[in-house]
Amino acid sequence: MKILVPLLLVFLAISCKKEESSSYGSMEDINKKITQNKPFFDFDEIIHYHIPIDENEYYDLILADTISEKGKIFEFLLREPCPETKEEKIKFKEAIKSVEKEENTINSKYYDELRTQVFSEKRCDQFSMAACEPIYRDIFIFKKNKEETGMAKICFKCWLYSISNKEAITDCFNMNGELTRLKKIISENKKN
């Protein structure tokens, strides 16, 4: 046990170090490919789901000797990235209906800021990596003419995310304070 703690600390330090490249190549290469403020999604409606589950309760559910159906649902919703296949999307819709959640429609007065300042391509000077595993408690569904056009899953504790638009360049997402803005919008939206 005495050696485990120092090894864990070394791992965390390495995980937190700034990265200088990503799947697209060097920082310079990525910034050349980015279209500044290009929206990730085309939308005229945003639904925000917040799943208010305590971290300990979540881990108790998914780390049990035998994972219950409830545990499987929470693991799918809160741990898996955005669904891609038709089957995953159907499973997501069924799962989100079955859990306790807060559901809010984001006021359209925030759409311009969300479109250009939050959920859009941005250039950045560096990348960073988080040292924790995300629990995506906040899920955003983007719609255009009542049809889903995209999804974003956010972990505000780790500041990690999953964005469904695989064509968008998301490497610099939150390197310019996007999640801080998003958190503020969520808070203001709930007051209205």
N, C-alpha and C positions, 0 to 999 in steps of 0.2 A: 504494500500500500504506500510505503514511503517513497518508492520510486515512481509510482503512478502519478502523483500530484505534480512533481517536476516535469514529467513527460507531457502531461496535459497542459501545463503552462507554456512549455516550448511550442507545442502544437498550436495553441491559441495565438501566441506571438507571431508565429509564421503565417497563420491564417489571416491575421489582421493587417499584415504588411500590404503596402500599396502595390498593385499589379500594374505593369507597364504595357501589357498586351492583352488581347482577348482573342476570341474565335475569328475575328475579322483581320487581325494583324496588329500592327503597331498603332499607338495613339494617333499618330499623324495620318496613317492610312484610314483609320476609322473616321476622323474628323473631316477628311476629304469626301467621304461617302455620305456624310450626314447632310440632309437638307434642313437647315435651321428652322425650328418651329413647325415642321411638317407633322400634322396630327397622326397619331397611331390609329385612330378610328374615325369613321364618319358616323355622326350620331345626331339625334334630335331628342334623345331621352337617356338618362342614366339612372339605373336602380342600384342603390348601395345596400348590401347586406352586411350586418355585423353579427358575428356569432359570439355571444358573450360566454365563452367557456374558460374556466380557470385552467392555467397551465398544468397544475397538478392533477386536476380531474381528467384532462385530456390524456396525459401520460398514463394515468391509472387505467383508462379505457383501452389504449392501444398497446400497452406493455403487459397486459394480463396474460396469464398462462394460456387461456383460451379467449381469443378476442370475440366479444359479442357482436351482434349485428350493429348495435349502436356504435361500438368502437370502430367497426369497419367503415361505417358512414362518415364518422368524424375524421378518420384517417384519410379517406378519399377527398373529403371537402377541404380539410385544413392542411394537409401535407402534400398532396399531389399538385403538380402545376396545372395550368388551365387545360381543360379537356380539348382534345384535338379531333378525335374520331367521332362519327355519328353516335356510336354506342356510348362513348364517354360523355357526350353532351346529353344524351337521354338519361344516363345514370346520374349526372350532375343535377338535372332538373328534378328528378325524383328525390335525390338526397337533400337538396336545399329545401324542398317542401316539407321534409320530414323532421327537420331540426328546429329547435327554438332559436329564433333570430330576431334582430331588429331590422326592419325593412323601411327604407326611405327613398323617395324619388328626389334626386338632386334638383334644386330650383334652377330653372333655365338661366337665371341671371348670372350663374357661375360658368355657363358653358363655354363662353369665349376664353376665359382664363384656363379652364380645364383643357380646352382644345389646343391652345397655343403655348401655355406656360407650364402645364403639368404633363399631360399625356401627349407629348410631342418630342420629336428628335431634337437633341441639343448637342453641341460640341462641349468637350470637357478637357481638362488638363491632365487628369489622372483617373484611374479606376481604383476602387477599393473592394475588398471582400469582407464579408461578415464572418464571425467566428461562431455563429450559432445556427441551429437548424430552424427554418421558418415554420411558424404556425400561421397560416393565412386566415386570420379571423375576419378580414375585411375584403369583400368581393364586390367588384363593380361590373355591372352588365350594361353594355352600350347597345343602344337600339336606334335604328333608323326606320321610320314608317312601321313601327311595331315589330320589326324583324331584328333579331340579334346580329350585331356587326362585330362584336368583340367582347373580351373579358379581361379584367386585370384582377389579380389576387395579390394582396398586400399583407406583409407582416410588419407592423409598425414597431415591434420590439427589436427585430433584427435589421429592419430597414431593407428587407429583401422583397422581391416581387416576382410575379410570373405574368407576362403579357402575351395574349393569344395571337397577336399579329406577328407572324414569323418573318414577314417582309420588312417590318420596321426595324430600324437600328436602335436598339434599346440599351446598348452598352453604357451610355452616359446617363441613363435614367437615374435620378436622385443624386447625381454629382453636382447639380445646380440647385439643390433645395426643393425639388419637386414634392417629396413626401411631406415636408414641413408645410408647404402651401396646401397640399391635399388635406392634411389633418385639420388645418384651420378652416377650410371650406366645409368639411364634415361637421365641425363644431358649430359654425355659423348657420349651416343649413338646418341643423336640429333645432335651433332657436326659432326659426321662422315657422 
